[in-house]
Amino acid sequence: MTDLICLGEPLVEFNPVNGEPLDSARTFSVGYGGDTSNVAVAARRSGADVGYATRIGDDAFGDALFRLWTDEGIDTALVEREPHGTTGIYFISRDPEHSAFTYYRSNSPATRMSPAWVPETAIRTTRALHISGISQAISTSACDAVFRAIEVAKDAGTLVSYDPNHRPALWETGRARAVIRQTVTEADLVMPNLSEGRLLTGLLAPEDVLAKLVDLGPRIIVLKLGSAGALLAHGGEITRFAAPRVDAIDSTGAGDAFDGAFLAQLLAGASPRDAAEYAVHAAALTTLGPGAVDPIPHRSAVLETRGLR
């Protein structure tokens, strides 16, 4: 039995070498992505016992992802391989200010997740379930699967963790807002970034956004503020956490690294405040290298950055 199950869509990642634009790049480094897969890796590297639930193809890209999870020590018992399925991929183009993504994921096996596919027994026996808005956006059946997973988790007393991870290109804004808002009301732990918080609340100031999200019902909310750190709402109190200053190279996956680090600490018995303080350091370290997975730090590196052993 694992402490944490992450459910969603994984992807294989292609980075142009030397930061070349996609229209002229000739050489790519290959990595891994998919927000919930990133969370699983981050949680595992911070010491959690993690399983991943998804559907991938029986193609070479699916083999690569399966090998990643195996090498990381992530339980793959809930990974379904679809015969002749085509696993999703994406390309990153970046400049010093931001990263842009080009996806090839239409009709991936993960888009065919459905309520009937949801691994109910595993969700009932784990301590936490992590899901995301991207899984809800990729298809109607995948969205239904996420809500079924939440229903099973809540019935069993399993903690429900949710990152809205809003991607405007994947779905219409009105539907996204409605689905994400409903999911926030059903989750125990919610970890949006500021733009997602503004989408949900219509407010601008981080403190106002957080207060409005508290009214929706989650018992723990972390509002991620990028290089400005994070705000935590828990137990009627709001706490601000500053992020350490680093020479950031690539912010890809930093929010996912935060989620995984936070969950690992929380499941290990840390308070939400201690978990958030740890997670802002883990997220900052993730920006020191390119790609979503390779730079995710292990627990020892996070503790060293915090001056702990």
Sequence and secondary structure as in RCSB ss.txt:
>XXXX:A:sequence
MTDLICLGEPLVEFNPVNGEPLDSARTFSVGYGGDTSNVAVAARRSGADVGYATRIGDDAFGDALFRLWTDEGID
TALVEREPHGTTGIYFISRDPEHSAFTYYRSNSPATRMSPAWVPETAIRTTRALHISGISQAISTSACDAVFRAI
EVAKDAGTLVSYDPNHRPALWETGRARAVIRQTVTEADLVMPNLSEGRLLTGLLAPEDVLAKLVDLGPRIIVLKL
GSAGALLAHGGEITRFAAPRVDAIDSTGAGDAFDGAFLAQLLAGASPRDAAEYAVHAAALTTLGPGAVDPIPHRS
AVLETRGLR
>XXXX:A:secstr
  SEEEES  EEEEEEGGG  TTT   EEEEEE HHHHHHHHHHHTT  EEEEEEEESSHHHHHHHHHHHHHT B
 TTEEEETT    EEEEEE SS EEEEEE TT GGGG  GGGS HHHHHHSSEEEEEHHHHHS HHHHHHHHHHH
HHHHHHT EEEEE    GGGS HHHHHHHHHHHHHH SEE  BHHHHHHHH   SHHHHHHHHHTT  SEEEEE 
GGG EEEEETTEEEEE       S  TTHHHHHHHHHHHHHHTT  HHHHHHHHHHHHHHHTTSSSSSTT   HH
HHHHHTT  
